Amino acid sequence: MSTQPAAVVVGYDGSPSSIDALRWATTAAVRDLAPLRIVEAFELVVYSRPSPGQVVPLEALRTAREKGLSALAEGIRLQQPGLTVDTVLAAGPAAEALLAEAEQARLVVLGSRGFGGWSGLLVGSVAVQVTTHTQCPVVVIPPDLRPHAHEGPAVVVGVDGSKASARAIEFAFDQAEAMHAHVVALHAWTSPFLTYADGASMLQFDAHKVEDDSRLLVAESVAGAAADHPDVTWTIELASGSAARALVRRSESADLVVVGSRGRGGFTGLLLGSVSQSVLHHTQCPIAIAR
């Protein structure tokens, strides 16, 4: 007896950011032969001193939202006849609803910002909460997403030799295979090796050794995923300095950046590492946080 694959879940609220997320999620669901599940949160907001005659009954609001979601799903089915699309209008906060849906999802896709909140923030509270606490991969779509001008699709993955990085590499190769994309395995170093040169007392930095060791670390880290995806081409890129800065810079010409939820170092109690948080807030292309 065959079972239906886990769904691609997308958060939707009608905002431009959520519309971009819905487009990306639809494409991903079609690629993965997976169902698409559109989740909208219905949270009643009571305003003080409502104007007389302007109060809309709660059930009428819910019915209107349900009809809107149904029409949205039907439009996607017409464009993608083989795609299974269902909808959820969840009562309560959006982050809570999405985290509940994520328990059975293969992937959660979000816009960086929905309606509400502080417009000065680059990433909204819902995206931060979901990426921090969910146990499945999450893709966040930045605002004003536009196609990049480059020779072919590219998936950039941050590599640092950690277990979280290994999961990110597997996810990156899975996505690259589905997207017919090239993988760029990016490693950045900030603490160079210090060695004595010819017995001198002054410590000197051996740049060639750092590059050789870094290249070996990346090659060993990627070897398993590359063997599992023989049709996916990949290259190594090394950068000195901040890993977050290197990934953000590389996102300007990428189709997807993939990072682990936590890398080496930092405080183990944190659920989302500093590099992941920084790239999440500044990336120029969709970012996937793999778990």
MIDOSE-1310 file (N, C-alpha, C; in nm, 2 decimals, decimal comma, always signed):
residues 291
mstq	+0,09/-0,12/+0,00/+0,00/+0,00/+0,00/+0,09/+0,12/+0,00; +0,07/+0,21/-0,10/+0,15/+0,33/-0,11/+0,10/+0,44/-0,02; +0,19/+0,52/+0,03/+0,16/+0,63/+0,12/+0,19/+0,76/+0,05; +0,11/+0,86/+0,07/+0,14/+0,99/+0,01/+0,26/+1,05/+0,07
paav	+0,35/+1,11/-0,01/+0,47/+1,17/+0,05/+0,43/+1,29/+0,13; +0,52/+1,33/+0,22/+0,50/+1,45/+0,31/+0,49/+1,57/+0,22; +0,41/+1,67/+0,27/+0,38/+1,79/+0,19/+0,48/+1,90/+0,20; +0,49/+1,98/+0,10/+0,55/+2,11/+0,11/+0,45/+2,21/+0,17
vvgy	+0,48/+2,26/+0,29/+0,39/+2,35/+0,36/+0,44/+2,49/+0,33; +0,34/+2,58/+0,30/+0,38/+2,72/+0,28/+0,29/+2,81/+0,36; +0,35/+2,91/+0,42/+0,27/+3,01/+0,50/+0,22/+3,12/+0,41; +0,09/+3,15/+0,42/+0,03/+3,25/+0,33/-0,06/+3,34/+0,40
dgsp	-0,05/+3,47/+0,37/-0,14/+3,57/+0,43/-0,18/+3,68/+0,33; -0,15/+3,65/+0,20/-0,19/+3,75/+0,10/-0,09/+3,86/+0,07; +0,02/+3,87/+0,16/+0,12/+3,97/+0,14/+0,21/+3,94/+0,02; +0,27/+4,04/-0,04/+0,36/+4,01/-0,15/+0,47/+3,91/-0,12
ssid	+0,52/+3,91/+0,01/+0,62/+3,82/+0,05/+0,57/+3,67/+0,05; +0,44/+3,66/+0,10/+0,39/+3,52/+0,10/+0,35/+3,47/-0,04; +0,32/+3,57/-0,13/+0,29/+3,53/-0,27/+0,42/+3,47/-0,33; +0,53/+3,54/-0,31/+0,66/+3,49/-0,36/+0,69/+3,35/-0,30
alrw	+0,66/+3,33/-0,17/+0,68/+3,20/-0,11/+0,59/+3,10/-0,17; +0,47/+3,13/-0,20/+0,38/+3,04/-0,26/+0,42/+2,99/-0,40; +0,48/+3,08/-0,47/+0,53/+3,05/-0,61/+0,65/+2,95/-0,59; +0,74/+2,98/-0,50/+0,86/+2,89/-0,48/+0,81/+2,76/-0,43
atta	+0,72/+2,75/-0,33/+0,67/+2,63/-0,28/+0,60/+2,54/-0,38; +0,53/+2,61/-0,47/+0,46/+2,53/-0,57/+0,56/+2,47/-0,67; +0,66/+2,54/-0,71/+0,76/+2,48/-0,79/+0,83/+2,37/-0,72; +0,86/+2,38/-0,59/+0,93/+2,28/-0,52/+0,84/+2,15/-0,51
avrd	+0,71/+2,17/-0,49/+0,62/+2,06/-0,47/+0,61/+1,98/-0,61; +0,60/+2,06/-0,72/+0,60/+1,99/-0,85/+0,73/+1,91/-0,87; +0,84/+1,97/-0,84/+0,97/+1,91/-0,86/+0,98/+1,78/-0,78; +0,93/+1,78/-0,65/+0,95/+1,67/-0,56/+0,83/+1,57/-0,57
lapl	+0,74/+1,60/-0,66/+0,62/+1,51/-0,67/+0,55/+1,50/-0,53; +0,54/+1,61/-0,46/+0,48/+1,61/-0,33/+0,36/+1,70/-0,33; +0,27/+1,68/-0,23/+0,15/+1,76/-0,22/+0,19/+1,90/-0,17; +0,11/+2,00/-0,20/+0,13/+2,14/-0,15/+0,02/+2,17/-0,05
rive	+0,06/+2,22/+0,06/-0,03/+2,25/+0,17/-0,02/+2,40/+0,20; -0,12/+2,48/+0,18/-0,12/+2,62/+0,20/-0,18/+2,65/+0,34; -0,11/+2,71/+0,42/-0,15/+2,74/+0,56/-0,17/+2,89/+0,58; -0,29/+2,93/+0,63/-0,31/+3,07/+0,66/-0,37/+3,07/+0,81
afel	-0,32/+3,16/+0,88/-0,36/+3,18/+1,02/-0,47/+3,28/+1,03; -0,58/+3,24/+1,11/-0,69/+3,33/+1,13/-0,69/+3,37/+1,27; -0,63/+3,49/+1,30/-0,62/+3,54/+1,44/-0,71/+3,66/+1,45; -0,81/+3,66/+1,54/-0,90/+3,77/+1,55/-0,83/+3,89/+1,62
vvys	-0,83/+4,00/+1,56/-0,77/+4,12/+1,63/-0,89/+4,22/+1,66; -0,90/+4,26/+1,79/-1,00/+4,34/+1,83/-0,95/+4,48/+1,85; -1,01/+4,58/+1,77/-0,96/+4,72/+1,78/-1,05/+4,79/+1,88; -0,99/+4,88/+1,95/-1,06/+4,96/+2,05/-1,15/+5,06/+1,98
rpsp	-1,26/+5,10/+2,04/-1,36/+5,19/+1,99/-1,39/+5,17/+1,84; -1,45/+5,06/+1,80/-1,49/+5,03/+1,66/-1,59/+5,13/+1,62; -1,59/+5,17/+1,49/-1,69/+5,26/+1,44/-1,83/+5,19/+1,43; -1,93/+5,26/+1,47/-2,07/+5,20/+1,46/-2,10/+5,15/+1,32
gqvv	-2,16/+5,03/+1,31/-2,20/+4,98/+1,18/-2,09/+4,92/+1,10; -1,97/+4,91/+1,15/-1,85/+4,86/+1,08/-1,80/+4,73/+1,13; -1,87/+4,67/+1,23/-1,83/+4,54/+1,29/-1,87/+4,43/+1,20; -1,78/+4,35/+1,15/-1,81/+4,23/+1,06/-1,81/+4,11/+1,15
plea	-1,92/+4,03/+1,14/-1,93/+3,90/+1,22/-1,81/+3,81/+1,20; -1,76/+3,75/+1,31/-1,64/+3,66/+1,30/-1,66/+3,55/+1,19; -1,78/+3,49/+1,19/-1,80/+3,38/+1,10/-1,80/+3,43/+0,95; -1,84/+3,55/+0,93/-1,84/+3,61/+0,80/-1,69/+3,63/+0,75
lrta	-1,61/+3,67/+0,84/-1,47/+3,69/+0,81/-1,40/+3,55/+0,78; -1,43/+3,45/+0,86/-1,38/+3,32/+0,84/-1,42/+3,26/+0,71; -1,55/+3,28/+0,68/-1,60/+3,23/+0,55/-1,53/+3,29/+0,43; -1,51/+3,42/+0,44/-1,45/+3,50/+0,33/-1,30/+3,45/+0,31
rekg	-1,23/+3,42/+0,42/-1,09/+3,37/+0,41/-1,09/+3,23/+0,36; -1,19/+3,15/+0,40/-1,19/+3,01/+0,34/-1,22/+3,01/+0,19; -1,31/+3,10/+0,15/-1,34/+3,11/+0,01/-1,22/+3,16/-0,07; -1,15/+3,25/-0,01/-1,03/+3,30/-0,08/-0,92/+3,19/-0,09
lsal	-0,90/+3,11/+0,01/-0,80/+3,01/+0,01/-0,84/+2,90/-0,10; -0,97/+2,87/-0,10/-1,02/+2,77/-0,19/-1,00/+2,81/-0,34; -1,03/+2,94/-0,36/-1,01/+2,99/-0,50/-0,86/+2,99/-0,54; -0,77/+3,02/-0,44/-0,63/+3,02/-0,46/-0,58/+2,88/-0,50
aegi	-0,63/+2,78/-0,42/-0,59/+2,64/-0,44/-0,64/+2,60/-0,58; -0,76/+2,63/-0,62/-0,82/+2,59/-0,74/-0,74/+2,65/-0,86; -0,69/+2,77/-0,85/-0,61/+2,84/-0,95/-0,48/+2,76/-0,97; -0,42/+2,72/-0,86/-0,29/+2,64/-0,87/-0,32/+2,51/-0,94
rlqq	-0,43/+2,44/-0,90/-0,46/+2,31/-0,96/-0,48/+2,32/-1,11; -0,54/+2,43/-1,16/-0,56/+2,45/-1,30/-0,42/+2,47/-1,37; -0,33/+2,54/-1,31/-0,20/+2,56/-1,37/-0,11/+2,43/-1,36; -0,13/+2,35/-1,25/-0,05/+2,23/-1,23/-0,15/+2,12/-1,20
pglt	-0,20/+2,06/-1,31/-0,31/+1,96/-1,30/-0,27/+1,83/-1,22; -0,14/+1,80/-1,22/-0,10/+1,68/-1,14/-0,07/+1,71/-1,00; -0,08/+1,83/-0,95/-0,04/+1,86/-0,82/-0,16/+1,86/-0,72; -0,14/+1,79/-0,61/-0,24/+1,78/-0,50/-0,22/+1,91/-0,41
vdtv	-0,33/+1,99/-0,40/-0,32/+2,11/-0,32/-0,43/+2,11/-0,22; -0,40/+2,13/-0,09/-0,50/+2,15/+0,01/-0,47/+2,27/+0,09; -0,56/+2,31/+0,17/-0,55/+2,44/+0,24/-0,59/+2,42/+0,39; -0,53/+2,50/+0,47/-0,56/+2,50/+0,62/-0,58/+2,65/+0,66
laag	-0,70/+2,67/+0,72/-0,72/+2,80/+0,78/-0,72/+2,78/+0,93; -0,60/+2,81/+0,99/-0,58/+2,77/+1,13/-0,62/+2,89/+1,23; -0,68/+2,86/+1,34/-0,71/+2,96/+1,44/-0,59/+2,98/+1,52; -0,56/+3,11/+1,55/-0,45/+3,14/+1,64/-0,33/+3,20/+1,56
paae	-0,22/+3,22/+1,63/-0,10/+3,28/+1,58/-0,04/+3,20/+1,46; +0,02/+3,27/+1,36/+0,07/+3,20/+1,24/+0,19/+3,11/+1,28; +0,28/+3,15/+1,36/+0,40/+3,07/+1,39/+0,35/+2,94/+1,46; +0,26/+2,95/+1,55/+0,21/+2,83/+1,61/+0,15/+2,73/+1,51
alla	+0,07/+2,78/+1,42/+0,01/+2,70/+1,32/+0,11/+2,63/+1,23; +0,21/+2,71/+1,19/+0,31/+2,66/+1,10/+0,40/+2,55/+1,17; +0,43/+2,57/+1,29/+0,51/+2,48/+1,37/+0,44/+2,35/+1,38; +0,30/+2,35/+1,40/+0,22/+2,23/+1,41/+0,22/+2,16/+1,28
eaeq	+0,21/+2,23/+1,17/+0,21/+2,17/+1,04/+0,35/+2,11/+1,00; +0,45/+2,18/+1,05/+0,59/+2,13/+1,02/+0,62/+2,00/+1,07; +0,55/+1,95/+1,17/+0,58/+1,82/+1,23/+0,56/+1,71/+1,13; +0,47/+1,73/+1,03/+0,45/+1,62/+0,93/+0,50/+1,66/+0,79
arlv	+0,57/+1,78/+0,78/+0,61/+1,83/+0,65/+0,75/+1,79/+0,61; +0,77/+1,79/+0,47/+0,90/+1,76/+0,42/+0,98/+1,89/+0,42; +0,91/+2,00/+0,41/+0,97/+2,13/+0,39/+0,87/+2,24/+0,42; +0,91/+2,35/+0,49/+0,83/+2,46/+0,51/+0,88/+2,58/+0,44
vlgs	+0,80/+2,66/+0,37/+0,84/+2,77/+0,29/+0,77/+2,90/+0,34; +0,84/+3,00/+0,36/+0,79/+3,12/+0,42/+0,84/+3,25/+0,35; +0,76/+3,35/+0,34/+0,81/+3,48/+0,30/+0,89/+3,54/+0,42; +0,98/+3,63/+0,39/+1,06/+3,69/+0,50/+0,97/+3,78/+0,59
rgfg	+0,87/+3,84/+0,53/+0,78/+3,93/+0,61/+0,64/+3,91/+0,55; +0,54/+3,91/+0,65/+0,40/+3,91/+0,61/+0,34/+4,05/+0,64; +0,21/+4,05/+0,65/+0,15/+4,18/+0,70/+0,17/+4,19/+0,85; +0,17/+4,31/+0,89/+0,18/+4,34/+1,03/+0,33/+4,34/+1,07
gwsg	+0,35/+4,37/+1,20/+0,49/+4,38/+1,25/+0,55/+4,51/+1,22; +0,68/+4,52/+1,24/+0,76/+4,64/+1,22/+0,82/+4,64/+1,08; +0,79/+4,73/+1,00/+0,83/+4,73/+0,86/+0,98/+4,75/+0,85; +1,05/+4,80/+0,95/+1,19/+4,82/+0,94/+1,27/+4,69/+0,95
llvg	+1,21/+4,58/+1,00/+1,28/+4,45/+1,02/+1,29/+4,38/+0,88; +1,40/+4,32/+0,86/+1,42/+4,25/+0,73/+1,35/+4,12/+0,73; +1,34/+4,05/+0,85/+1,28/+3,92/+0,86/+1,18/+3,93/+0,97; +1,05/+3,89/+0,95/+0,95/+3,90/+1,04/+0,96/+3,80/+1,15
svav	+0,88/+3,83/+1,26/+0,88/+3,74/+1,38/+0,84/+3,60/+1,35; +0,74/+3,58/+1,26/+0,70/+3,45/+1,22/+0,81/+3,36/+1,16; +0,88/+3,42/+1,06/+0,99/+3,35/+1,00/+1,10/+3,32/+1,10; +1,13/+3,41/+1,19/+1,23/+3,38/+1,29/+1,19/+3,27/+1,39
qvtt	+1,07/+3,27/+1,43/+1,02/+3,17/+1,52/+1,02/+3,03/+1,46; +0,97/+3,02/+1,33/+0,96/+2,90/+1,26/+1,10/+2,84/+1,23; +1,19/+2,92/+1,18/+1,32/+2,87/+1,15/+1,40/+2,83/+1,27; +1,37/+2,89/+1,39/+1,44/+2,86/+1,51/+1,39/+2,73/+1,57
htqc	+1,26/+2,70/+1,56/+1,20/+2,59/+1,64/+1,16/+2,47/+1,56; +1,14/+2,48/+1,43/+1,10/+2,37/+1,36/+1,20/+2,26/+1,34; +1,16/+2,13/+1,32/+1,26/+2,02/+1,31/+1,27/+1,98/+1,16; +1,20/+2,04/+1,07/+1,22/+2,01/+0,93/+1,29/+2,13/+0,86
pvvv	+1,34/+2,11/+0,74/+1,41/+2,22/+0,67/+1,31/+2,33/+0,64; +1,36/+2,45/+0,65/+1,27/+2,57/+0,62/+1,34/+2,66/+0,51; +1,26/+2,70/+0,42/+1,32/+2,79/+0,31/+1,25/+2,93/+0,33; +1,33/+3,03/+0,34/+1,27/+3,17/+0,36/+1,30/+3,25/+0,23
ippd	+1,20/+3,31/+0,18/+1,21/+3,39/+0,05/+1,23/+3,53/+0,08; +1,34/+3,60/+0,03/+1,36/+3,74/+0,07/+1,27/+3,83/-0,01; +1,25/+3,95/+0,03/+1,16/+4,04/-0,04/+1,21/+4,08/-0,17; +1,12/+4,11/-0,26/+1,16/+4,16/-0,40/+1,25/+4,06/-0,47
lrph	+1,21/+3,93/-0,46/+1,29/+3,83/-0,52/+1,29/+3,84/-0,68; +1,41/+3,84/-0,73/+1,42/+3,85/-0,88/+1,52/+3,75/-0,93; +1,50/+3,70/-1,05/+1,60/+3,60/-1,10/+1,74/+3,66/-1,12; +1,84/+3,59/-1,09/+1,98/+3,63/-1,10/+2,03/+3,61/-1,24
aheg	+2,11/+3,70/-1,29/+2,17/+3,68/-1,42/+2,30/+3,60/-1,41; +2,30/+3,47/-1,44/+2,42/+3,39/-1,44/+2,40/+3,28/-1,54; +2,50/+3,20/-1,56/+2,50/+3,10/-1,66/+2,41/+2,99/-1,64; +2,39/+2,95/-1,51/+2,30/+2,84/-1,48/+2,27/+2,84/-1,33
pavv	+2,16/+2,77/-1,29/+2,12/+2,77/-1,15/+2,23/+2,72/-1,06; +2,24/+2,78/-0,94/+2,35/+2,75/-0,85/+2,29/+2,74/-0,71; +2,33/+2,63/-0,64/+2,30/+2,62/-0,49/+2,43/+2,63/-0,41; +2,43/+2,73/-0,33/+2,55/+2,75/-0,24/+2,53/+2,69/-0,11
vgvd	+2,62/+2,61/-0,06/+2,60/+2,55/+0,08/+2,73/+2,58/+0,16; +2,70/+2,63/+0,29/+2,81/+2,65/+0,38/+2,86/+2,52/+0,44; +2,99/+2,51/+0,44/+3,05/+2,39/+0,49/+3,16/+2,42/+0,60; +3,14/+2,35/+0,71/+3,24/+2,38/+0,82/+3,28/+2,25/+0,89
gska	+3,24/+2,13/+0,84/+3,27/+2,01/+0,90/+3,19/+1,96/+1,01; +3,08/+2,04/+1,05/+3,00/+2,00/+1,16/+2,89/+1,91/+1,12; +2,81/+1,85/+1,21/+2,70/+1,76/+1,18/+2,59/+1,84/+1,11; +2,57/+1,96/+1,16/+2,46/+2,05/+1,09/+2,50/+2,08/+0,95
sara	+2,63/+2,10/+0,93/+2,68/+2,13/+0,79/+2,66/+2,01/+0,70; +2,68/+1,89/+0,76/+2,66/+1,76/+0,68/+2,51/+1,75/+0,63; +2,42/+1,79/+0,72/+2,28/+1,78/+0,68/+2,25/+1,89/+0,57; +2,31/+2,00/+0,59/+2,29/+2,11/+0,49/+2,35/+2,06/+0,35
iefa	+2,46/+1,99/+0,35/+2,52/+1,94/+0,22/+2,42/+1,85/+0,16; +2,37/+1,75/+0,23/+2,27/+1,66/+0,18/+2,15/+1,73/+0,12; +2,10/+1,82/+0,19/+1,98/+1,90/+0,14/+2,02/+1,98/+0,02; +2,14/+2,04/+0,02/+2,18/+2,12/-0,10/+2,19/+2,03/-0,23
fdqa	+2,25/+1,91/-0,21/+2,26/+1,82/-0,33/+2,12/+1,77/-0,37; +2,03/+1,74/-0,28/+1,90/+1,70/-0,32/+1,83/+1,81/-0,40; +1,84/+1,94/-0,35/+1,78/+2,05/-0,42/+1,84/+2,07/-0,55; +1,97/+2,06/-0,56/+2,05/+2,09/-0,68/+2,01/+1,98/-0,79
eamh	+1,99/+1,86/-0,75/+1,95/+1,76/-0,84/+1,81/+1,79/-0,90; +1,72/+1,83/-0,81/+1,58/+1,86/-0,85/+1,58/+1,98/-0,94; +1,67/+2,08/-0,91/+1,67/+2,21/-0,99/+1,76/+2,20/-1,11; +1,83/+2,09/-1,13/+1,93/+2,08/-1,23/+2,04/+2,19/-1,22
ahvv	+2,08/+2,21/-1,09/+2,17/+2,32/-1,06/+2,31/+2,26/-1,02; +2,40/+2,35/-1,02/+2,54/+2,33/-0,98/+2,55/+2,36/-0,83; +2,63/+2,28/-0,75/+2,65/+2,31/-0,61/+2,79/+2,38/-0,59; +2,78/+2,49/-0,51/+2,91/+2,56/-0,47/+2,92/+2,53/-0,32
alha	+3,02/+2,46/-0,29/+3,05/+2,43/-0,15/+3,15/+2,53/-0,09; +3,10/+2,62/-0,01/+3,17/+2,74/+0,04/+3,22/+2,72/+0,18; +3,35/+2,74/+0,20/+3,41/+2,73/+0,34/+3,48/+2,86/+0,36; +3,46/+2,92/+0,48/+3,53/+3,04/+0,52/+3,61/+3,01/+0,65
wtsp	+3,73/+3,06/+0,66/+3,81/+3,05/+0,78/+3,84/+3,18/+0,84; +3,83/+3,19/+0,98/+3,86/+3,31/+1,05/+3,97/+3,30/+1,15; +4,01/+3,17/+1,18/+4,12/+3,15/+1,28/+4,23/+3,08/+1,21; +4,33/+3,15/+1,15/+4,43/+3,08/+1,07/+4,53/+3,00/+1,16
flty	+4,59/+2,90/+1,10/+4,69/+2,82/+1,18/+4,81/+2,91/+1,19; +4,88/+2,90/+1,31/+5,01/+2,97/+1,33/+5,12/+2,87/+1,34; +5,22/+2,88/+1,27/+5,33/+2,78/+1,27/+5,47/+2,86/+1,28; +5,56/+2,79/+1,34/+5,70/+2,85/+1,34/+5,76/+2,82/+1,21
adga	+5,83/+2,92/+1,16/+5,90/+2,90/+1,02/+6,05/+2,90/+1,04; +6,11/+2,79/+1,00/+6,26/+2,77/+1,01/+6,31/+2,80/+1,15; +6,23/+2,77/+1,25/+6,28/+2,78/+1,39/+6,28/+2,92/+1,44; +6,22/+3,01/+1,36/+6,21/+3,15/+1,41/+6,12/+3,16/+1,52
smlq	+6,14/+3,26/+1,61/+6,06/+3,28/+1,73/+5,92/+3,35/+1,69; +5,92/+3,42/+1,58/+5,79/+3,49/+1,55/+5,70/+3,39/+1,47; +5,57/+3,39/+1,52/+5,47/+3,31/+1,45/+5,43/+3,37/+1,32; +5,42/+3,28/+1,22/+5,39/+3,33/+1,09/+5,27/+3,25/+1,04
fdah	+5,19/+3,31/+0,95/+5,07/+3,25/+0,90/+5,10/+3,18/+0,77; +5,07/+3,05/+0,76/+5,10/+2,97/+0,64/+4,97/+2,96/+0,56; +4,95/+3,06/+0,46/+4,83/+3,06/+0,39/+4,81/+2,94/+0,30; +4,92/+2,88/+0,25/+4,90/+2,77/+0,16/+4,85/+2,65/+0,24
kved	+4,90/+2,63/+0,37/+4,85/+2,52/+0,45/+4,70/+2,54/+0,48; +4,66/+2,66/+0,51/+4,52/+2,68/+0,55/+4,43/+2,65/+0,43; +4,47/+2,69/+0,31/+4,40/+2,66/+0,19/+4,39/+2,51/+0,16; +4,51/+2,44/+0,18/+4,51/+2,30/+0,15/+4,42/+2,22/+0,25
dsrl	+4,43/+2,26/+0,38/+4,35/+2,20/+0,49/+4,20/+2,23/+0,47; +4,17/+2,35/+0,43/+4,03/+2,39/+0,41/+3,97/+2,31/+0,29; +4,05/+2,30/+0,18/+4,00/+2,23/+0,06/+3,98/+2,08/+0,09; +4,07/+2,03/+0,17/+4,05/+1,88/+0,21/+3,93/+1,87/+0,30
lvae	+3,90/+1,96/+0,39/+3,79/+1,95/+0,48/+3,66/+1,95/+0,40; +3,65/+2,04/+0,30/+3,53/+2,05/+0,21/+3,52/+1,93/+0,13; +3,62/+1,88/+0,07/+3,62/+1,76/-0,02/+3,57/+1,64/+0,06; +3,62/+1,62/+0,18/+3,58/+1,51/+0,26/+3,43/+1,52/+0,31
svag	+3,39/+1,65/+0,34/+3,26/+1,67/+0,38/+3,15/+1,65/+0,27; +3,19/+1,68/+0,15/+3,10/+1,67/+0,04/+3,10/+1,53/-0,03; +3,20/+1,45/+0,00/+3,22/+1,33/-0,08/+3,10/+1,24/-0,08; +3,04/+1,22/+0,04/+2,92/+1,13/+0,04/+2,80/+1,17/-0,04
aaad	+2,77/+1,30/-0,02/+2,65/+1,35/-0,10/+2,68/+1,35/-0,25; +2,81/+1,38/-0,29/+2,84/+1,38/-0,43/+2,83/+1,25/-0,49; +2,87/+1,14/-0,41/+2,86/+1,01/-0,46/+2,71/+0,96/-0,47; +2,63/+1,01/-0,38/+2,49/+0,98/-0,39/+2,41/+1,06/-0,50
hpdv	+2,48/+1,16/-0,55/+2,42/+1,24/-0,66/+2,52/+1,26/-0,77; +2,55/+1,16/-0,85/+2,66/+1,16/-0,95/+2,63/+1,26/-1,06; +2,51/+1,29/-1,08/+2,48/+1,39/-1,19/+2,49/+1,53/-1,16; +2,51/+1,56/-1,03/+2,52/+1,70/-0,98/+2,67/+1,74/-0,98
twti	+2,70/+1,85/-1,06/+2,83/+1,90/-1,06/+2,86/+1,99/-0,94; +2,98/+2,00/-0,89/+3,01/+2,09/-0,77/+3,15/+2,14/-0,78; +3,17/+2,25/-0,71/+3,30/+2,31/-0,70/+3,32/+2,36/-0,55; +3,44/+2,38/-0,52/+3,48/+2,43/-0,39/+3,51/+2,58/-0,40
elas	+3,46/+2,66/-0,31/+3,51/+2,80/-0,30/+3,55/+2,82/-0,15; +3,67/+2,89/-0,14/+3,73/+2,92/-0,01/+3,73/+3,07/+0,01; +3,70/+3,12/+0,13/+3,70/+3,26/+0,16/+3,76/+3,28/+0,30; +3,83/+3,39/+0,31/+3,89/+3,43/+0,44/+3,79/+3,53/+0,51
gsaa	+3,78/+3,52/+0,64/+3,69/+3,62/+0,71/+3,56/+3,55/+0,75; +3,46/+3,64/+0,76/+3,33/+3,59/+0,82/+3,26/+3,50/+0,72; +3,22/+3,39/+0,77/+3,14/+3,29/+0,69/+3,01/+3,35/+0,65; +2,94/+3,43/+0,74/+2,81/+3,49/+0,71/+2,83/+3,59/+0,60
ralv	+2,93/+3,67/+0,60/+2,96/+3,77/+0,50/+2,98/+3,71/+0,37; +3,06/+3,60/+0,37/+3,09/+3,53/+0,24/+2,96/+3,47/+0,18; +2,88/+3,41/+0,26/+2,75/+3,35/+0,21/+2,66/+3,45/+0,16; +2,65/+3,57/+0,23/+2,56/+3,67/+0,19/+2,61/+3,73/+0,05
rrse	+2,74/+3,75/+0,04/+2,80/+3,80/-0,08/+2,77/+3,70/-0,20; +2,79/+3,58/-0,17/+2,76/+3,47/-0,27/+2,62/+3,46/-0,31; +2,53/+3,50/-0,22/+2,38/+3,49/-0,25/+2,34/+3,58/-0,36; +2,42/+3,68/-0,38/+2,39/+3,78/-0,49/+2,38/+3,72/-0,63
sadl	+2,44/+3,60/-0,64/+2,44/+3,53/-0,78/+2,40/+3,39/-0,76; +2,33/+3,35/-0,65/+2,28/+3,22/-0,63/+2,13/+3,21/-0,64; +2,08/+3,09/-0,66/+1,94/+3,06/-0,66/+1,89/+3,01/-0,53; +1,98/+2,96/-0,45/+1,95/+2,91/-0,31/+2,08/+2,90/-0,23
vvvg	+2,07/+2,95/-0,11/+2,18/+2,93/-0,01/+2,13/+2,84/+0,10; +2,21/+2,74/+0,13/+2,18/+2,64/+0,23/+2,28/+2,64/+0,34; +2,22/+2,65/+0,47/+2,31/+2,65/+0,58/+2,25/+2,55/+0,68; +2,34/+2,50/+0,78/+2,29/+2,42/+0,89/+2,23/+2,51/+1,00
srgr	+2,15/+2,45/+1,08/+2,09/+2,53/+1,19/+2,20/+2,58/+1,29; +2,31/+2,51/+1,30/+2,42/+2,55/+1,39/+2,55/+2,49/+1,33; +2,65/+2,57/+1,34/+2,78/+2,52/+1,29/+2,87/+2,50/+1,41; +3,00/+2,50/+1,39/+3,10/+2,48/+1,50/+3,11/+2,60/+1,58
ggft	+3,14/+2,58/+1,71/+3,16/+2,70/+1,80/+3,03/+2,76/+1,84; +3,04/+2,87/+1,91/+2,92/+2,94/+1,96/+2,87/+2,87/+2,09; +2,75/+2,91/+2,13/+2,68/+2,86/+2,25/+2,59/+2,75/+2,21; +2,61/+2,63/+2,27/+2,53/+2,51/+2,23/+2,38/+2,53/+2,27
glll	+2,35/+2,61/+2,36/+2,21/+2,63/+2,40/+2,13/+2,70/+2,29; +2,19/+2,77/+2,20/+2,12/+2,85/+2,10/+2,06/+2,75/+2,00; +1,94/+2,77/+1,95/+1,87/+2,68/+1,86/+1,91/+2,72/+1,71; +1,95/+2,84/+1,69/+1,99/+2,88/+1,56/+2,12/+2,96/+1,57
gsvs	+2,23/+2,92/+1,50/+2,36/+2,98/+1,51/+2,37/+3,12/+1,46; +2,48/+3,19/+1,49/+2,49/+3,33/+1,45/+2,51/+3,34/+1,30; +2,58/+3,24/+1,23/+2,59/+3,25/+1,09/+2,45/+3,23/+1,02; +2,38/+3,14/+1,06/+2,24/+3,11/+1,01/+2,16/+3,24/+1,03
qsvl	+2,16/+3,29/+1,15/+2,08/+3,41/+1,17/+2,12/+3,53/+1,08; +2,25/+3,55/+1,07/+2,30/+3,66/+0,99/+2,26/+3,65/+0,84; +2,28/+3,53/+0,79/+2,24/+3,51/+0,65/+2,09/+3,52/+0,63; +2,02/+3,47/+0,72/+1,87/+3,48/+0,71/+1,83/+3,62/+0,70
hhtq	+1,89/+3,71/+0,77/+1,85/+3,85/+0,77/+1,90/+3,93/+0,65; +2,00/+3,88/+0,58/+2,07/+3,96/+0,48/+2,08/+3,90/+0,34; +2,03/+3,77/+0,33/+2,05/+3,70/+0,20/+1,98/+3,77/+0,08; +2,03/+3,76/-0,04/+1,97/+3,82/-0,16/+1,90/+3,71/-0,24
cpia	+1,89/+3,59/-0,19/+1,82/+3,48/-0,26/+1,76/+3,40/-0,16; +1,67/+3,30/-0,19/+1,61/+3,21/-0,09/+1,72/+3,14/-0,01; +1,69/+3,13/+0,12/+1,78/+3,06/+0,21/+1,71/+2,94/+0,27; +1,78/+2,83/+0,27/+1,73/+2,71/+0,33/+1,81/+2,68/+0,46
iar	+1,74/+2,66/+0,57/+1,80/+2,62/+0,69/+1,77/+2,47/+0,71; +1,87/+2,39/+0,70/+1,85/+2,24/+0,70/+1,87/+2,18/+0,84; +1,79/+2,08/+0,87/+1,80/+2,00/+0,99/+1,80/+1,86/+0,97
